Amino acid sequence: MKLLFCPDCGDVVQLRSAIRSCSCKAVEGRYVNDQLVEVTGERAEVLGMDSYSIQAGLTLVDVSEKRGPTIVAWMFPHGAEHVRRLGRKR
Ligand SMILES: [Zn+2]
């Protein structure tokens, strides 16, 4: 799962096939196909969230614990092949 992060407003938005943007409108993005996303906005960052990690975490959540299970996420490098950067926002 790929997420769009805006360093200006701090929003994290799940990318989908329809264009989605952060609340301050500085960045936006969408899935082009199952693998490729395109983002607009010089400061747009794309995060990856490991779906298996989320599923495993769901089985470990315990309301008696102060902190829930750790899940795996990463930031895509700007030259990543599955991220197309369109530059400035239109
Ligand atoms: Zn923003």
PDB file of the backbone (N, CA, C, O) and the ligand in Angstrom, with CONECT records:
HET     ZN  A 101       1
ATOM      1  N   MET A   1       0.849  -1.171   0.000  1.00  0.00           N
ATOM      2  CA  MET A   1       0.000   0.000   0.000  1.00  0.00           C
ATOM      3  C   MET A   1       0.895   1.234   0.000  1.00  0.00           C
ATOM      4  O   MET A   1       1.834   1.342   0.789  1.00  0.00           O
ATOM      5  N   LYS A   2       0.579   2.174  -0.915  1.00  0.00           N
ATOM      6  CA  LYS A   2       1.367   3.405  -0.981  1.00  0.00           C
ATOM      7  C   LYS A   2       0.537   4.577  -0.438  1.00  0.00           C
ATOM      8  O   LYS A   2      -0.662   4.700  -0.690  1.00  0.00           O
ATOM      9  N   LEU A   3       1.233   5.423   0.313  1.00  0.00           N
ATOM     10  CA  LEU A   3       0.610   6.582   0.939  1.00  0.00           C
ATOM     11  C   LEU A   3       1.338   7.836   0.488  1.00  0.00           C
ATOM     12  O   LEU A   3       2.536   7.801   0.206  1.00  0.00           O
ATOM     13  N   LEU A   4       0.617   8.937   0.423  1.00  0.00           N
ATOM     14  CA  LEU A   4       1.186  10.235   0.073  1.00  0.00           C
ATOM     15  C   LEU A   4       1.395  11.027   1.356  1.00  0.00           C
ATOM     16  O   LEU A   4       0.481  11.166   2.169  1.00  0.00           O
ATOM     17  N   PHE A   5       2.607  11.545   1.529  1.00  0.00           N
ATOM     18  CA  PHE A   5       2.912  12.349   2.718  1.00  0.00           C
ATOM     19  C   PHE A   5       3.233  13.776   2.305  1.00  0.00           C
ATOM     20  O   PHE A   5       3.998  14.005   1.368  1.00  0.00           O
ATOM     21  N   CYS A   6       2.644  14.730   3.008  1.00  0.00           N
ATOM     22  CA  CYS A   6       2.916  16.150   2.779  1.00  0.00           C
ATOM     23  C   CYS A   6       3.705  16.696   3.976  1.00  0.00           C
ATOM     24  O   CYS A   6       3.177  16.736   5.087  1.00  0.00           O
ATOM     25  N   PRO A   7       4.950  17.114   3.770  1.00  0.00           N
ATOM     26  CA  PRO A   7       5.732  17.670   4.871  1.00  0.00           C
ATOM     27  C   PRO A   7       5.203  19.028   5.344  1.00  0.00           C
ATOM     28  O   PRO A   7       5.518  19.462   6.452  1.00  0.00           O
ATOM     29  N   ASP A   8       4.406  19.694   4.513  1.00  0.00           N
ATOM     30  CA  ASP A   8       3.894  21.019   4.901  1.00  0.00           C
ATOM     31  C   ASP A   8       2.773  20.912   5.929  1.00  0.00           C
ATOM     32  O   ASP A   8       2.812  21.592   6.954  1.00  0.00           O
ATOM     33  N   CYS A   9       1.781  20.076   5.671  1.00  0.00           N
ATOM     34  CA  CYS A   9       0.652  19.978   6.614  1.00  0.00           C
ATOM     35  C   CYS A   9       0.689  18.702   7.452  1.00  0.00           C
ATOM     36  O   CYS A   9      -0.063  18.569   8.417  1.00  0.00           O
ATOM     37  N   GLY A  10       1.557  17.770   7.087  1.00  0.00           N
ATOM     38  CA  GLY A  10       1.703  16.541   7.862  1.00  0.00           C
ATOM     39  C   GLY A  10       0.685  15.466   7.540  1.00  0.00           C
ATOM     40  O   GLY A  10       0.670  14.417   8.184  1.00  0.00           O
ATOM     41  N   ASP A  11      -0.168  15.708   6.550  1.00  0.00           N
ATOM     42  CA  ASP A  11      -1.160  14.693   6.188  1.00  0.00           C
ATOM     43  C   ASP A  11      -0.506  13.464   5.570  1.00  0.00           C
ATOM     44  O   ASP A  11       0.495  13.563   4.861  1.00  0.00           O
ATOM     45  N   VAL A  12      -1.086  12.321   5.851  1.00  0.00           N
ATOM     46  CA  VAL A  12      -0.756  11.070   5.182  1.00  0.00           C
ATOM     47  C   VAL A  12      -2.054  10.576   4.563  1.00  0.00           C
ATOM     48  O   VAL A  12      -3.039  10.338   5.262  1.00  0.00           O
ATOM     49  N   VAL A  13      -2.045  10.425   3.230  1.00  0.00           N
ATOM     50  CA  VAL A  13      -3.264  10.095   2.490  1.00  0.00           C
ATOM     51  C   VAL A  13      -3.033   8.802   1.715  1.00  0.00           C
ATOM     52  O   VAL A  13      -2.037   8.669   1.004  1.00  0.00           O
ATOM     53  N   GLN A  14      -3.946   7.859   1.852  1.00  0.00           N
ATOM     54  CA  GLN A  14      -3.827   6.620   1.077  1.00  0.00           C
ATOM     55  C   GLN A  14      -4.084   6.917  -0.387  1.00  0.00           C
ATOM     56  O   GLN A  14      -5.092   7.529  -0.739  1.00  0.00           O
ATOM     57  N   LEU A  15      -3.162   6.477  -1.242  1.00  0.00           N
ATOM     58  CA  LEU A  15      -3.342   6.697  -2.672  1.00  0.00           C
ATOM     59  C   LEU A  15      -4.325   5.672  -3.233  1.00  0.00           C
ATOM     60  O   LEU A  15      -4.341   4.510  -2.829  1.00  0.00           O
ATOM     61  N   ARG A  16      -5.132   6.131  -4.164  1.00  0.00           N
ATOM     62  CA  ARG A  16      -6.130   5.307  -4.854  1.00  0.00           C
ATOM     63  C   ARG A  16      -6.090   5.674  -6.334  1.00  0.00           C
ATOM     64  O   ARG A  16      -5.275   6.503  -6.740  1.00  0.00           O
ATOM     65  N   SER A  17      -6.948   5.076  -7.138  1.00  0.00           N
ATOM     66  CA  SER A  17      -6.920   5.373  -8.571  1.00  0.00           C
ATOM     67  C   SER A  17      -7.409   6.793  -8.874  1.00  0.00           C
ATOM     68  O   SER A  17      -6.988   7.391  -9.864  1.00  0.00           O
ATOM     69  N   ALA A  18      -8.283   7.330  -8.042  1.00  0.00           N
ATOM     70  CA  ALA A  18      -8.707   8.730  -8.198  1.00  0.00           C
ATOM     71  C   ALA A  18      -7.672   9.636  -7.517  1.00  0.00           C
ATOM     72  O   ALA A  18      -7.075   9.256  -6.509  1.00  0.00           O
ATOM     73  N   ILE A  19      -7.469  10.806  -8.061  1.00  0.00           N
ATOM     74  CA  ILE A  19      -6.501  11.746  -7.485  1.00  0.00           C
ATOM     75  C   ILE A  19      -6.947  12.159  -6.089  1.00  0.00           C
ATOM     76  O   ILE A  19      -8.103  12.519  -5.864  1.00  0.00           O
ATOM     77  N   ARG A  20      -5.995  12.096  -5.158  1.00  0.00           N
ATOM     78  CA  ARG A  20      -6.255  12.538  -3.781  1.00  0.00           C
ATOM     79  C   ARG A  20      -5.172  13.535  -3.404  1.00  0.00           C
ATOM     80  O   ARG A  20      -4.050  13.461  -3.903  1.00  0.00           O
ATOM     81  N   SER A  21      -5.508  14.461  -2.530  1.00  0.00           N
ATOM     82  CA  SER A  21      -4.523  15.457  -2.127  1.00  0.00           C
ATOM     83  C   SER A  21      -4.547  15.631  -0.613  1.00  0.00           C
ATOM     84  O   SER A  21      -5.466  15.181   0.070  1.00  0.00           O
ATOM     85  N   CYS A  22      -3.512  16.297  -0.110  1.00  0.00           N
ATOM     86  CA  CYS A  22      -3.438  16.600   1.318  1.00  0.00           C
ATOM     87  C   CYS A  22      -4.361  17.782   1.620  1.00  0.00           C
ATOM     88  O   CYS A  22      -4.903  18.402   0.705  1.00  0.00           O
ATOM     89  N   SER A  23      -4.534  18.085   2.891  1.00  0.00           N
ATOM     90  CA  SER A  23      -5.485  19.140   3.244  1.00  0.00           C
ATOM     91  C   SER A  23      -5.019  20.534   2.835  1.00  0.00           C
ATOM     92  O   SER A  23      -5.855  21.409   2.608  1.00  0.00           O
ATOM     93  N   CYS A  24      -3.707  20.768   2.736  1.00  0.00           N
ATOM     94  CA  CYS A  24      -3.237  22.102   2.318  1.00  0.00           C
ATOM     95  C   CYS A  24      -3.098  22.204   0.805  1.00  0.00           C
ATOM     96  O   CYS A  24      -2.765  23.271   0.289  1.00  0.00           O
ATOM     97  N   LYS A  25      -3.350  21.106   0.081  1.00  0.00           N
ATOM     98  CA  LYS A  25      -3.348  21.039  -1.388  1.00  0.00           C
ATOM     99  C   LYS A  25      -1.967  21.219  -2.012  1.00  0.00           C
ATOM    100  O   LYS A  25      -1.873  21.475  -3.212  1.00  0.00           O
ATOM    101  N   ALA A  26      -0.904  21.092  -1.239  1.00  0.00           N
ATOM    102  CA  ALA A  26       0.451  21.234  -1.786  1.00  0.00           C
ATOM    103  C   ALA A  26       0.875  20.018  -2.602  1.00  0.00           C
ATOM    104  O   ALA A  26       1.677  20.141  -3.528  1.00  0.00           O
ATOM    105  N   VAL A  27       0.340  18.839  -2.261  1.00  0.00           N
ATOM    106  CA  VAL A  27       0.712  17.620  -2.971  1.00  0.00           C
ATOM    107  C   VAL A  27      -0.540  16.808  -3.299  1.00  0.00           C
ATOM    108  O   VAL A  27      -1.554  16.894  -2.607  1.00  0.00           O
ATOM    109  N   GLU A  28      -0.445  16.019  -4.370  1.00  0.00           N
ATOM    110  CA  GLU A  28      -1.537  15.122  -4.730  1.00  0.00           C
ATOM    111  C   GLU A  28      -0.956  13.928  -5.459  1.00  0.00           C
ATOM    112  O   GLU A  28       0.192  13.950  -5.903  1.00  0.00           O
ATOM    113  N   GLY A  29      -1.757  12.892  -5.575  1.00  0.00           N
ATOM    114  CA  GLY A  29      -1.265  11.710  -6.268  1.00  0.00           C
ATOM    115  C   GLY A  29      -2.350  10.692  -6.475  1.00  0.00           C
ATOM    116  O   GLY A  29      -3.463  10.827  -5.966  1.00  0.00           O
ATOM    117  N   ARG A  30      -2.001   9.641  -7.249  1.00  0.00           N
ATOM    118  CA  ARG A  30      -2.946   8.568  -7.549  1.00  0.00           C
ATOM    119  C   ARG A  30      -2.185   7.340  -8.028  1.00  0.00           C
ATOM    120  O   ARG A  30      -1.020   7.426  -8.416  1.00  0.00           O
ATOM    121  N   TYR A  31      -2.862   6.196  -7.995  1.00  0.00           N
ATOM    122  CA  TYR A  31      -2.346   4.980  -8.613  1.00  0.00           C
ATOM    123  C   TYR A  31      -2.640   5.041 -10.100  1.00  0.00           C
ATOM    124  O   TYR A  31      -3.774   5.305 -10.500  1.00  0.00           O
ATOM    125  N   VAL A  32      -1.632   4.800 -10.918  1.00  0.00           N
ATOM    126  CA  VAL A  32      -1.808   4.681 -12.368  1.00  0.00           C
ATOM    127  C   VAL A  32      -2.207   3.243 -12.709  1.00  0.00           C
ATOM    128  O   VAL A  32      -3.063   3.011 -13.562  1.00  0.00           O
ATOM    129  N   ASN A  33      -1.575   2.289 -12.033  1.00  0.00           N
ATOM    130  CA  ASN A  33      -1.934   0.873 -12.138  1.00  0.00           C
ATOM    131  C   ASN A  33      -1.562   0.215 -10.807  1.00  0.00           C
ATOM    132  O   ASN A  33      -1.270   0.917  -9.839  1.00  0.00           O
ATOM    133  N   ASP A  34      -1.567  -1.103 -10.742  1.00  0.00           N
ATOM    134  CA  ASP A  34      -1.335  -1.793  -9.467  1.00  0.00           C
ATOM    135  C   ASP A  34       0.036  -1.496  -8.861  1.00  0.00           C
ATOM    136  O   ASP A  34       0.203  -1.570  -7.644  1.00  0.00           O
ATOM    137  N   GLN A  35       0.998  -1.168  -9.683  1.00  0.00           N
ATOM    138  CA  GLN A  35       2.371  -0.956  -9.208  1.00  0.00           C
ATOM    139  C   GLN A  35       2.771   0.521  -9.152  1.00  0.00           C
ATOM    140  O   GLN A  35       3.456   0.955  -8.226  1.00  0.00           O
ATOM    141  N   LEU A  36       2.337   1.279 -10.147  1.00  0.00           N
ATOM    142  CA  LEU A  36       2.846   2.635 -10.356  1.00  0.00           C
ATOM    143  C   LEU A  36       1.924   3.704  -9.766  1.00  0.00           C
ATOM    144  O   LEU A  36       0.709   3.677  -9.962  1.00  0.00           O
ATOM    145  N   VAL A  37       2.530   4.645  -9.041  1.00  0.00           N
ATOM    146  CA  VAL A  37       1.791   5.823  -8.599  1.00  0.00           C
ATOM    147  C   VAL A  37       2.440   7.053  -9.221  1.00  0.00           C
ATOM    148  O   VAL A  37       3.629   7.044  -9.537  1.00  0.00           O
ATOM    149  N   GLU A  38       1.653   8.109  -9.394  1.00  0.00           N
ATOM    150  CA  GLU A  38       2.227   9.383  -9.815  1.00  0.00           C
ATOM    151  C   GLU A  38       1.806  10.426  -8.801  1.00  0.00           C
ATOM    152  O   GLU A  38       0.670  10.453  -8.329  1.00  0.00           O
ATOM    153  N   VAL A  39       2.782  11.300  -8.477  1.00  0.00           N
ATOM    154  CA  VAL A  39       2.536  12.336  -7.481  1.00  0.00           C
ATOM    155  C   VAL A  39       2.930  13.685  -8.055  1.00  0.00           C
ATOM    156  O   VAL A  39       3.836  13.786  -8.882  1.00  0.00           O
ATOM    157  N   THR A  40       2.243  14.704  -7.607  1.00  0.00           N
ATOM    158  CA  THR A  40       2.495  16.071  -8.042  1.00  0.00           C
ATOM    159  C   THR A  40       2.768  16.922  -6.813  1.00  0.00           C
ATOM    160  O   THR A  40       2.103  16.798  -5.784  1.00  0.00           O
ATOM    161  N   GLY A  41       3.773  17.796  -6.951  1.00  0.00           N
ATOM    162  CA  GLY A  41       4.164  18.640  -5.821  1.00  0.00           C
ATOM    163  C   GLY A  41       5.604  18.356  -5.479  1.00  0.00           C
ATOM    164  O   GLY A  41       5.973  17.210  -5.227  1.00  0.00           O
ATOM    165  N   GLU A  42       6.428  19.399  -5.469  1.00  0.00           N
ATOM    166  CA  GLU A  42       7.861  19.204  -5.254  1.00  0.00           C
ATOM    167  C   GLU A  42       8.169  18.522  -3.938  1.00  0.00           C
ATOM    168  O   GLU A  42       9.170  17.813  -3.829  1.00  0.00           O
ATOM    169  N   ARG A  43       7.332  18.721  -2.942  1.00  0.00           N
ATOM    170  CA  ARG A  43       7.615  18.166  -1.618  1.00  0.00           C
ATOM    171  C   ARG A  43       6.861  16.872  -1.344  1.00  0.00           C
ATOM    172  O   ARG A  43       6.867  16.375  -0.218  1.00  0.00           O
ATOM    173  N   ALA A  44       6.216  16.327  -2.361  1.00  0.00           N
ATOM    174  CA  ALA A  44       5.471  15.072  -2.179  1.00  0.00           C
ATOM    175  C   ALA A  44       6.421  13.932  -1.832  1.00  0.00           C
ATOM    176  O   ALA A  44       7.462  13.761  -2.467  1.00  0.00           O
ATOM    177  N   GLU A  45       6.056  13.170  -0.835  1.00  0.00           N
ATOM    178  CA  GLU A  45       6.807  11.972  -0.473  1.00  0.00           C
ATOM    179  C   GLU A  45       5.853  10.790  -0.523  1.00  0.00           C
ATOM    180  O   GLU A  45       4.679  10.908  -0.174  1.00  0.00           O
ATOM    181  N   VAL A  46       6.369   9.655  -0.959  1.00  0.00           N
ATOM    182  CA  VAL A  46       5.563   8.442  -1.035  1.00  0.00           C
ATOM    183  C   VAL A  46       6.067   7.456   0.012  1.00  0.00           C
ATOM    184  O   VAL A  46       7.256   7.145   0.082  1.00  0.00           O
ATOM    185  N   LEU A  47       5.137   6.979   0.814  1.00  0.00           N
ATOM    186  CA  LEU A  47       5.444   6.004   1.854  1.00  0.00           C
ATOM    187  C   LEU A  47       4.882   4.655   1.435  1.00  0.00           C
ATOM    188  O   LEU A  47       3.813   4.575   0.828  1.00  0.00           O
ATOM    189  N   GLY A  48       5.599   3.618   1.758  1.00  0.00           N
ATOM    190  CA  GLY A  48       5.098   2.257   1.568  1.00  0.00           C
ATOM    191  C   GLY A  48       4.702   1.703   2.925  1.00  0.00           C
ATOM    192  O   GLY A  48       5.409   1.887   3.915  1.00  0.00           O
ATOM    193  N   MET A  49       3.569   1.026   2.960  1.00  0.00           N
ATOM    194  CA  MET A  49       3.105   0.405   4.205  1.00  0.00           C
ATOM    195  C   MET A  49       2.958  -1.081   3.915  1.00  0.00           C
ATOM    196  O   MET A  49       2.249  -1.473   2.989  1.00  0.00           O
ATOM    197  N   ASP A  50       3.619  -1.892   4.696  1.00  0.00           N
ATOM    198  CA  ASP A  50       3.612  -3.323   4.475  1.00  0.00           C
ATOM    199  C   ASP A  50       2.276  -3.924   4.931  1.00  0.00           C
ATOM    200  O   ASP A  50       1.978  -3.956   6.125  1.00  0.00           O
ATOM    201  N   SER A  51       1.481  -4.395   3.973  1.00  0.00           N
ATOM    202  CA  SER A  51       0.143  -4.921   4.278  1.00  0.00           C
ATOM    203  C   SER A  51       0.206  -6.162   5.172  1.00  0.00           C
ATOM    204  O   SER A  51      -0.657  -6.346   6.030  1.00  0.00           O
ATOM    205  N   TYR A  52       1.209  -7.008   4.981  1.00  0.00           N
ATOM    206  CA  TYR A  52       1.350  -8.206   5.823  1.00  0.00           C
ATOM    207  C   TYR A  52       1.627  -7.798   7.261  1.00  0.00           C
ATOM    208  O   TYR A  52       1.147  -8.425   8.205  1.00  0.00           O
ATOM    209  N   SER A  53       2.405  -6.743   7.409  1.00  0.00           N
ATOM    210  CA  SER A  53       2.720  -6.247   8.744  1.00  0.00           C
ATOM    211  C   SER A  53       1.463  -5.738   9.444  1.00  0.00           C
ATOM    212  O   SER A  53       1.289  -5.946  10.645  1.00  0.00           O
ATOM    213  N   ILE A  54       0.588  -5.072   8.691  1.00  0.00           N
ATOM    214  CA  ILE A  54      -0.674  -4.581   9.267  1.00  0.00           C
ATOM    215  C   ILE A  54      -1.538  -5.765   9.699  1.00  0.00           C
ATOM    216  O   ILE A  54      -2.096  -5.762  10.796  1.00  0.00           O
ATOM    217  N   GLN A  55      -1.646  -6.773   8.837  1.00  0.00           N
ATOM    218  CA  GLN A  55      -2.457  -7.949   9.174  1.00  0.00           C
ATOM    219  C   GLN A  55      -1.911  -8.654  10.412  1.00  0.00           C
ATOM    220  O   GLN A  55      -2.675  -9.083  11.277  1.00  0.00           O
ATOM    221  N   ALA A  56      -0.599  -8.772  10.490  1.00  0.00           N
ATOM    222  CA  ALA A  56       0.011  -9.402  11.669  1.00  0.00           C
ATOM    223  C   ALA A  56      -0.234  -8.548  12.906  1.00  0.00           C
ATOM    224  O   ALA A  56      -0.515  -9.071  13.985  1.00  0.00           O
ATOM    225  N   GLY A  57      -0.125  -7.235  12.746  1.00  0.00           N
ATOM    226  CA  GLY A  57      -0.349  -6.331  13.872  1.00  0.00           C
ATOM    227  C   GLY A  57      -1.763  -6.420  14.411  1.00  0.00           C
ATOM    228  O   GLY A  57      -1.982  -6.320  15.618  1.00  0.00           O
ATOM    229  N   LEU A  58      -2.734  -6.610  13.507  1.00  0.00           N
ATOM    230  CA  LEU A  58      -4.130  -6.711  13.946  1.00  0.00           C
ATOM    231  C   LEU A  58      -4.352  -7.889  14.890  1.00  0.00           C
ATOM    232  O   LEU A  58      -5.201  -7.840  15.780  1.00  0.00           O
ATOM    233  N   THR A  59      -3.576  -8.941  14.681  1.00  0.00           N
ATOM    234  CA  THR A  59      -3.733 -10.126  15.546  1.00  0.00           C
ATOM    235  C   THR A  59      -3.048  -9.931  16.892  1.00  0.00           C
ATOM    236  O   THR A  59      -3.270 -10.709  17.820  1.00  0.00           O
ATOM    237  N   LEU A  60      -2.216  -8.895  17.006  1.00  0.00           N
ATOM    238  CA  LEU A  60      -1.430  -8.688  18.225  1.00  0.00           C
ATOM    239  C   LEU A  60      -1.906  -7.513  19.068  1.00  0.00           C
ATOM    240  O   LEU A  60      -1.397  -7.297  20.168  1.00  0.00           O
ATOM    241  N   VAL A  61      -2.879  -6.749  18.565  1.00  0.00           N
ATOM    242  CA  VAL A  61      -3.349  -5.591  19.312  1.00  0.00           C
ATOM    243  C   VAL A  61      -3.995  -6.062  20.605  1.00  0.00           C
ATOM    244  O   VAL A  61      -4.849  -6.947  20.615  1.00  0.00           O
ATOM    245  N   ASP A  62      -3.558  -5.441  21.696  1.00  0.00           N
ATOM    246  CA  ASP A  62      -4.054  -5.815  23.018  1.00  0.00           C
ATOM    247  C   ASP A  62      -4.406  -4.520  23.755  1.00  0.00           C
ATOM    248  O   ASP A  62      -3.541  -3.673  23.980  1.00  0.00           O
ATOM    249  N   VAL A  63      -5.639  -4.378  24.117  1.00  0.00           N
ATOM    250  CA  VAL A  63      -6.079  -3.132  24.757  1.00  0.00           C
ATOM    251  C   VAL A  63      -5.406  -2.896  26.107  1.00  0.00           C
ATOM    252  O   VAL A  63      -5.425  -1.772  26.607  1.00  0.00           O
ATOM    253  N   SER A  64      -4.824  -3.908  26.696  1.00  0.00           N
ATOM    254  CA  SER A  64      -4.175  -3.721  27.996  1.00  0.00           C
ATOM    255  C   SER A  64      -2.758  -3.157  27.863  1.00  0.00           C
ATOM    256  O   SER A  64      -2.168  -2.719  28.850  1.00  0.00           O
ATOM    257  N   GLU A  65      -2.215  -3.169  26.649  1.00  0.00           N
ATOM    258  CA  GLU A  65      -0.862  -2.647  26.437  1.00  0.00           C
ATOM    259  C   GLU A  65      -0.912  -1.146  26.186  1.00  0.00           C
ATOM    260  O   GLU A  65      -1.864  -0.641  25.591  1.00  0.00           O
ATOM    261  N   LYS A  66       0.118  -0.434  26.641  1.00  0.00           N
ATOM    262  CA  LYS A  66       0.183   1.006  26.394  1.00  0.00           C
ATOM    263  C   LYS A  66       0.546   1.299  24.947  1.00  0.00           C
ATOM    264  O   LYS A  66       0.130   2.319  24.396  1.00  0.00           O
ATOM    265  N   ARG A  67       1.307   0.426  24.335  1.00  0.00           N
ATOM    266  CA  ARG A  67       1.732   0.625  22.959  1.00  0.00           C
ATOM    267  C   ARG A  67       1.396  -0.617  22.152  1.00  0.00           C
ATOM    268  O   ARG A  67       1.640  -1.740  22.591  1.00  0.00           O
ATOM    269  N   GLY A  68       0.837  -0.406  20.972  1.00  0.00           N
ATOM    270  CA  GLY A  68       0.468  -1.529  20.118  1.00  0.00           C
ATOM    271  C   GLY A  68       1.669  -2.079  19.380  1.00  0.00           C
ATOM    272  O   GLY A  68       2.795  -1.621  19.577  1.00  0.00           O
ATOM    273  N   PRO A  69       1.428  -3.065  18.528  1.00  0.00           N
ATOM    274  CA  PRO A  69       2.518  -3.695  17.789  1.00  0.00           C
ATOM    275  C   PRO A  69       3.129  -2.741  16.766  1.00  0.00           C
ATOM    276  O   PRO A  69       2.454  -1.854  16.243  1.00  0.00           O
ATOM    277  N   THR A  70       4.390  -2.933  16.497  1.00  0.00           N
ATOM    278  CA  THR A  70       5.101  -2.147  15.490  1.00  0.00           C
ATOM    279  C   THR A  70       4.763  -2.703  14.113  1.00  0.00           C
ATOM    280  O   THR A  70       4.727  -3.918  13.919  1.00  0.00           O
ATOM    281  N   ILE A  71       4.514  -1.804  13.153  1.00  0.00           N
ATOM    282  CA  ILE A  71       4.289  -2.224  11.774  1.00  0.00           C
ATOM    283  C   ILE A  71       5.371  -1.597  10.902  1.00  0.00           C
ATOM    284  O   ILE A  71       6.037  -0.647  11.312  1.00  0.00           O
ATOM    285  N   VAL A  72       5.538  -2.133   9.704  1.00  0.00           N
ATOM    286  CA  VAL A  72       6.644  -1.730   8.837  1.00  0.00           C
ATOM    287  C   VAL A  72       6.169  -0.736   7.786  1.00  0.00           C
ATOM    288  O   VAL A  72       5.172  -0.966   7.101  1.00  0.00           O
ATOM    289  N   ALA A  73       6.892   0.368   7.670  1.00  0.00           N
ATOM    290  CA  ALA A  73       6.661   1.359   6.614  1.00  0.00           C
ATOM    291  C   ALA A  73       8.023   1.857   6.143  1.00  0.00           C
ATOM    292  O   ALA A  73       9.015   1.727   6.860  1.00  0.00           O
ATOM    293  N   TRP A  74       8.072   2.425   4.947  1.00  0.00           N
ATOM    294  CA  TRP A  74       9.319   2.957   4.410  1.00  0.00           C
ATOM    295  C   TRP A  74       9.000   4.117   3.490  1.00  0.00           C
ATOM    296  O   TRP A  74       7.862   4.302   3.061  1.00  0.00           O
ATOM    297  N   MET A  75      10.034   4.899   3.197  1.00  0.00           N
ATOM    298  CA  MET A  75       9.893   6.018   2.261  1.00  0.00           C
ATOM    299  C   MET A  75      10.520   5.607   0.940  1.00  0.00           C
ATOM    300  O   MET A  75      11.611   5.037   0.917  1.00  0.00           O
ATOM    301  N   PHE A  76       9.831   5.896  -0.166  1.00  0.00           N
ATOM    302  CA  PHE A  76      10.372   5.583  -1.487  1.00  0.00           C
ATOM    303  C   PHE A  76      11.406   6.633  -1.869  1.00  0.00           C
ATOM    304  O   PHE A  76      11.165   7.827  -1.690  1.00  0.00           O
ATOM    305  N   PRO A  77      12.559   6.206  -2.396  1.00  0.00           N
ATOM    306  CA  PRO A  77      13.529   7.177  -2.892  1.00  0.00           C
ATOM    307  C   PRO A  77      12.946   7.920  -4.096  1.00  0.00           C
ATOM    308  O   PRO A  77      12.058   7.407  -4.775  1.00  0.00           O
ATOM    309  N   HIS A  78      13.446   9.122  -4.354  1.00  0.00           N
ATOM    310  CA  HIS A  78      12.876   9.935  -5.427  1.00  0.00           C
ATOM    311  C   HIS A  78      13.051   9.319  -6.816  1.00  0.00           C
ATOM    312  O   HIS A  78      12.313   9.663  -7.739  1.00  0.00           O
ATOM    313  N   GLY A  79      14.015   8.417  -6.973  1.00  0.00           N
ATOM    314  CA  GLY A  79      14.201   7.757  -8.267  1.00  0.00           C
ATOM    315  C   GLY A  79      13.550   6.389  -8.354  1.00  0.00           C
ATOM    316  O   GLY A  79      13.836   5.632  -9.282  1.00  0.00           O
ATOM    317  N   ALA A  80      12.687   6.057  -7.417  1.00  0.00           N
ATOM    318  CA  ALA A  80      12.070   4.720  -7.396  1.00  0.00           C
ATOM    319  C   ALA A  80      11.290   4.469  -8.681  1.00  0.00           C
ATOM    320  O   ALA A  80      10.601   5.355  -9.187  1.00  0.00           O
ATOM    321  N   GLU A  81      11.409   3.235  -9.205  1.00  0.00           N
ATOM    322  CA  GLU A  81      10.772   2.937 -10.494  1.00  0.00           C
ATOM    323  C   GLU A  81       9.247   2.899 -10.419  1.00  0.00           C
ATOM    324  O   GLU A  81       8.590   3.051 -11.448  1.00  0.00           O
ATOM    325  N   HIS A  82       8.671   2.703  -9.254  1.00  0.00           N
ATOM    326  CA  HIS A  82       7.218   2.622  -9.136  1.00  0.00           C
ATOM    327  C   HIS A  82       6.577   3.942  -8.696  1.00  0.00           C
ATOM    328  O   HIS A  82       5.403   3.982  -8.328  1.00  0.00           O
ATOM    329  N   VAL A  83       7.366   5.019  -8.741  1.00  0.00           N
ATOM    330  CA  VAL A  83       6.853   6.344  -8.382  1.00  0.00           C
ATOM    331  C   VAL A  83       7.201   7.316  -9.505  1.00  0.00           C
ATOM    332  O   VAL A  83       8.376   7.556  -9.785  1.00  0.00           O
ATOM    333  N   ARG A  84       6.184   7.868 -10.139  1.00  0.00           N
ATOM    334  CA  ARG A  84       6.390   8.867 -11.184  1.00  0.00           C
ATOM    335  C   ARG A  84       6.147  10.234 -10.563  1.00  0.00           C
ATOM    336  O   ARG A  84       5.092  10.483  -9.980  1.00  0.00           O
ATOM    337  N   ARG A  85       7.125  11.111 -10.691  1.00  0.00           N
ATOM    338  CA  ARG A  85       7.007  12.453 -10.100  1.00  0.00           C
ATOM    339  C   ARG A  85       6.726  13.458 -11.201  1.00  0.00           C
ATOM    340  O   ARG A  85       7.482  13.571 -12.166  1.00  0.00           O
ATOM    341  N   LEU A  86       5.630  14.185 -11.042  1.00  0.00           N
ATOM    342  CA  LEU A  86       5.222  15.134 -12.072  1.00  0.00           C
ATOM    343  C   LEU A  86       5.680  16.555 -11.751  1.00  0.00           C
ATOM    344  O   LEU A  86       5.371  17.482 -12.499  1.00  0.00           O
ATOM    345  N   GLY A  87       6.403  16.738 -10.660  1.00  0.00           N
ATOM    346  CA  GLY A  87       6.940  18.065 -10.342  1.00  0.00           C
ATOM    347  C   GLY A  87       5.925  18.949  -9.652  1.00  0.00           C
ATOM    348  O   GLY A  87       5.227  18.525  -8.731  1.00  0.00           O
ATOM    349  N   ARG A  88       5.856  20.175 -10.111  1.00  0.00           N
ATOM    350  CA  ARG A  88       4.969  21.154  -9.479  1.00  0.00           C
ATOM    351  C   ARG A  88       3.516  20.761  -9.625  1.00  0.00           C
ATOM    352  O   ARG A  88       3.118  20.105 -10.587  1.00  0.00           O
ATOM    353  N   LYS A  89       2.741  21.179  -8.650  1.00  0.00           N
ATOM    354  CA  LYS A  89       1.307  20.935  -8.701  1.00  0.00           C
ATOM    355  C   LYS A  89       0.684  21.870  -9.734  1.00  0.00           C
ATOM    356  O   LYS A  89       1.031  23.046  -9.835  1.00  0.00           O
ATOM    357  N   ARG A  90      -0.247  21.302 -10.496  1.00  0.00           N
ATOM    358  CA  ARG A  90      -0.893  22.093 -11.554  1.00  0.00           C
ATOM    359  C   ARG A  90      -1.688  23.240 -10.980  1.00  0.00           C
ATOM    360  O   ARG A  90      -2.295  24.006 -11.728  1.00  0.00           O
TER     361      ARG A  90
HETATM  362 ZN    ZN A 101      -0.267  19.485   2.668  1.00  0.00          ZN2+
END
